[in-house]
Amino acid sequence: MAGVLAVVGVLAGCGTTTSARPTPTGPGVMTLKDALPPAPGGEVGSASDEFAAASGLSVWSKLSDTEKDLDRIAKLDVNTTAKGSLYLEPKVSAWFDGFRGPFVYQELAGDIVMHARLKVEGKKGAKPTRKFSLGGLMARVPNSYAKANWMSVTTGTADESGRLEMTYTRDGSSGPHEITIKSGWVELVLARVGRLAVALYKEDGGAWKVGGRWPSELPEVLQWGMTAYTDWDSYGALKKDPTKGNAKQVKGTPDLKLTVDFVRFLRPELPDYADPLNTASVPDDVLIKVVTPSGA
């Protein structure tokens, strides 16, 4: 499931796009003492959800409803299947190039940090057994069916189990990047800060790490939310034809359960002198402080 990366490449393990040194006329160096964690509350803060009541599902939109697509969700509820959590089981589906899968979202504008704690499992075991069975966070350009534009950070089974996949898709071309991660609960951040898009992760009991940085060429208003998809192999010959693959519900062996403990939205800030695409200007430890909630 390879794709041509349509943006600046991401280096494995550090999420680096460039390490050019700042110059007197270029970006300045940002230090930890200059960095502030993202601000909670306000307009975006009101979109946060602890999933404490079943009625809370009503504030989330399903892409299949709003943009008149096939409903590729087998089960979706809040505080019902899993107490205090959103629960989602996808049908056979995929988010890759022009392929579309389930997406539950809220539409928000501006620079955003989306922070969630979630777990991906197989239907009968701790890990999905079908290839490219992944769940996590996505930010998508509204009404971008003709030319898909979105970014995501997901976890589960890719070619192998125990993977974290960061993907930036531009005009229907996806550029996935994978790393190994422990199965079970994980905290994820997907954020847009000025001209930067970034994905972070924290394994249960671990520390925050930068998974990927990309140049953000996405518009002001995006759909921010959760996705899950499963069983790429069942597409068979349709893997080469997104139009036909999207036109029907593919039958197969879906094998994924996504449980989301919470989703929180915050506002990040960077000073004008900092270049978040340059790791010499904004090192990983500084970026982590800027896009992870205080105390997380």
Secondary structure as the mmCIF struct_conf table of DSSP 4:
data_model
#
loop_
_struct_conf.conf_type_id
_struct_conf.id
_struct_conf.beg_label_comp_id
_struct_conf.beg_label_asym_id
_struct_conf.beg_label_seq_id
_struct_conf.end_label_comp_id
_struct_conf.end_label_asym_id
_struct_conf.end_label_seq_id
BEND BEND1 VAL A 7 VAL A 8
TURN_TY1_P TURN_TY1_P1 ALA A 12 CYS A 14
BEND BEND2 THR A 17 THR A 17
HELX_LH_PP_P HELX_LH_PP_P1 ALA A 20 PRO A 22
TURN_TY1_P TURN_TY1_P2 PRO A 24 THR A 25
BEND BEND3 GLY A 26 GLY A 26
HELX_LH_PP_P HELX_LH_PP_P2 PRO A 27 MET A 30
HELX_RH_3T_P HELX_RH_3T_P1 LEU A 32 ASP A 34
HELX_LH_PP_P HELX_LH_PP_P3 PRO A 37 PRO A 38
STRN STRN1 ALA A 39 ALA A 39
HELX_LH_PP_P HELX_LH_PP_P4 PRO A 40 PRO A 40
HELX_RH_AL_P HELX_RH_AL_P1 GLY A 42 GLY A 45
TURN_TY1_P TURN_TY1_P3 SER A 46 ALA A 47
STRN STRN2 ASP A 49 ASP A 49
BEND BEND4 ALA A 53 ALA A 53
HELX_RH_3T_P HELX_RH_3T_P2 ALA A 54 VAL A 59
BEND BEND5 TRP A 60 TRP A 60
STRN STRN3 SER A 61 LYS A 62
HELX_RH_AL_P HELX_RH_AL_P2 LEU A 63 THR A 66
TURN_TY1_P TURN_TY1_P4 GLU A 67 LYS A 68
STRN STRN4 ILE A 73 VAL A 78
BEND BEND6 ASN A 79 ALA A 82
TURN_TY1_P TURN_TY1_P5 LYS A 83 GLY A 84
BEND BEND7 SER A 85 SER A 85
STRN STRN5 LEU A 86 PRO A 90
STRN STRN6 VAL A 92 VAL A 92
STRN STRN7 PHE A 96 PHE A 96
TURN_TY1_P TURN_TY1_P6 ASP A 97 GLY A 98
STRN STRN8 PHE A 99 PHE A 99
STRN STRN9 VAL A 104 ALA A 109
BEND BEND8 GLY A 110 ASP A 111
STRN STRN10 ILE A 112 GLU A 121
BEND BEND9 LYS A 123 LYS A 127
BEND BEND10 ARG A 130 PHE A 132
STRN STRN11 SER A 133 ARG A 140
TURN_TY1_P TURN_TY1_P7 PRO A 142 ASN A 143
BEND BEND11 TYR A 145 LYS A 147
STRN STRN12 TRP A 150 THR A 157
BEND BEND12 ALA A 158 GLY A 162
STRN STRN13 ARG A 163 ARG A 170
TURN_TY1_P TURN_TY1_P8 ASP A 171 GLY A 172
STRN STRN14 SER A 173 THR A 180
BEND BEND13 SER A 183 GLY A 184
STRN STRN15 VAL A 186 VAL A 193
TURN_TY1_P TURN_TY1_P9 GLY A 194 ARG A 195
STRN STRN16 LEU A 196 GLU A 203
TURN_TY1_P TURN_TY1_P10 ASP A 204 GLY A 205
BEND BEND14 GLY A 206 GLY A 206
STRN STRN17 LYS A 209 PRO A 215
BEND BEND15 GLU A 220 GLU A 220
STRN STRN18 VAL A 221 TYR A 229
STRN STRN19 THR A 230 THR A 230
HELX_RH_3T_P HELX_RH_3T_P3 TRP A 232 LYS A 240
HELX_RH_AL_P HELX_RH_AL_P3 PRO A 242 ALA A 247
BEND BEND16 LYS A 248 LYS A 248
BEND BEND17 GLY A 252 GLY A 252
STRN STRN20 LYS A 257 LEU A 266
STRN STRN21 ARG A 267 ARG A 267
TURN_TY1_P TURN_TY1_P11 ASP A 272 TYR A 273
TURN_TY1_P TURN_TY1_P12 PRO A 276 LEU A 277
TURN_TY1_P TURN_TY1_P13 THR A 279 SER A 281
BEND BEND18 VAL A 282 VAL A 282
HELX_RH_AL_P HELX_RH_AL_P4 ASP A 284 VAL A 291
BEND BEND19 THR A 292 THR A 292
TURN_TY1_P TURN_TY1_P14 SER A 294 GLY A 295
#
